[in-house]
Amino acid sequence: MKKITLLLLSLSFNFLYSQQGWVQQVSGVNSTLNCVYFLNENTGWVGGDGGVALKTTNGGANWVALNTGSSRLFYSVQFVNQNTGFIGTGYNKVFRTTNSGTSWDTTINGGGFLVFFVNSTTGYSARQGTAFSLWKTTNTGSGWDSIGILPLAIGSVHDIYFIDASVGFACGNDFAFSLMTYTPFINRSTTGGTSWGGGGYTAPSSHYIASTIQDIHFIDNIGFAVGNEAPTSVSTPYFYKSTNQGQNWVKTVMTQLMASIKFVDNNTGWVCGPNGKIIYSTNGGSSWFDQTSPVSAGLRQIFMVNNNIGYIVGTNGTILKTTNSGITAVQQTGTTVPNNFSLSQNYPNPFNPVTQIKFDIPKSSFINLTVYDVLGREVSELVKEQLNPGSYSIEWNAESYQSGVYFYKLSAGDFTETKKMILIK
């Protein structure tokens, strides 16, 4: 009996820790989850609509509901240590806990729906009203002082980010009531939020309601943001990047509007958004590749603990986790050493929306298997890793792609081979 029990435990352990890509977790709630924050690989918190707050101490294997005593919308969450954390609410109030979320102090005056701490004592919070106001604490949230007002008409601020106690950013849109138009912006402060200017980005023309800069993130002096601009009724999603601490920004077109962006270094980053969409970049946003998502829910925020471990939250109580950067595993189907490199025709073909791609490698090689559209643009990176000799197979889920002709290319050293496949929906 002991041997059988140990075997079952071993199988369970291997299953839990061998899953690749993004895996859905059991949150125990159906509410929209808006924010997620982890202190380390095991301990994290999630906040959502209706006062929902969850905590895990085992890397998301179990989530425990916290009693916040509130039914407010929770928009942001951050902890500065194991015990002390903050939740920004949709009613211009910051909740604080000093016992890891067991209870929350809702009586502290100041702050708002966005909260961002640059260290254990100094933090900022955005308060939304007829104008955006910034509040600051230097005593770990015991008291908050109003320190500045962003020059908005009737604006909406979607995110704040501070590189340090002096240099910070706010992004969102400004509304011109007389023209009934919106202007997406990234505003920059070098005075800790007491004044704004000296860089940033403002869209060049008035826009329709869909227009906004949605989320912003920095790695040292390099900034990344996602948003949407609509000078006409047709909106265009963009990726924004700055290489000089936010003084100037360059935008490039993305495939769809995304909600949240997170980079772990200057090159490696992820973006998530509606319809379960997850994409990632390994070259600082110059190109983006789809990752397989197990859900079609709207994804609201992503948090990466490190290069491999990350979490995403969204609608319908969605919590996703990856332990391998979100990369879907390639399966080794045979260990017999092939005579040559080869790439098989995908099956089925035509397909809708999933197809299988098989390939053989005769020697240990660094393998790239990439999907392109008919214009030669990279749309999905299926394999990018060192593999041992053998036969392999991997699925491509094209649920988020339009019908048409695609090409997949296998590269290994001097060897390359490309084949055509057809997606019909």
Number of C-alpha atoms within 10 A of each C-alpha: 6 7 8 9 10 11 12 12 12 12 11 12 11 11 10 11 9 12 14 17 19 26 18 17 17 13 24 13 16 14 18 23 31 25 25 27 24 23 14 14 16 13 16 25 26 28 27 29 21 14 19 25 25 23 24 18 16 12 18 22 13 14 21 14 17 19 14 21 12 15 12 17 21 29 24 26 28 23 23 18 12 15 12 17 24 25 32 28 27 18 16 17 24 30 25 26 19 16 12 20 24 13 15 21 15 15 10 14 15 22 30 26 25 29 27 23 25 15 13 15 13 17 23 29 30 29 27 21 14 11 17 19 22 27 22 27 20 17 12 19 26 13 14 21 15 18 15 16 17 21 15 16 14 16 21 22 28 20 24 23 23 22 20 15 18 13 17 21 25 27 27 23 30 24 20 16 10 6 9 11 19 27 25 31 22 29 22 27 21 19 13 21 26 17 15 21 17 12 18 20 21 16 19 11 12 20 27 19 19 22 26 28 32 23 26 25 21 24 16 13 13 17 24 25 26 27 29 23 27 22 19 10 11 10 17 19 22 21 23 23 24 19 17 13 20 24 17 16 20 12 16 14 14 17 11 15 25 28 23 24 26 23 25 16 15 18 14 16 22 25 26 27 23 17 14 21 23 23 21 26 18 16 12 17 20 11 15 22 19 24 24 24 23 13 17 15 19 21 29 23 25 28 21 25 18 15 15 13 18 24 25 30 29 27 21 15 21 26 24 24 24 20 22 18 21 26 20 21 16 18 12 17 14 13 11 11 14 15 12 11 19 17 21 14 16 22 14 15 15 17 18 15 17 15 19 16 19 19 19 22 21 16 16 12 15 14 19 17 22 19 23 18 16 11 9 10 12 18 20 22 22 25 19 14 11 11 17 16 19 20 21 19 17 20 18 18 18 18 15 14 13 11 15 13 15 19 19 23 16 20 19 17 9 5 11 14 14 16 14 17 19 17 20 13 13
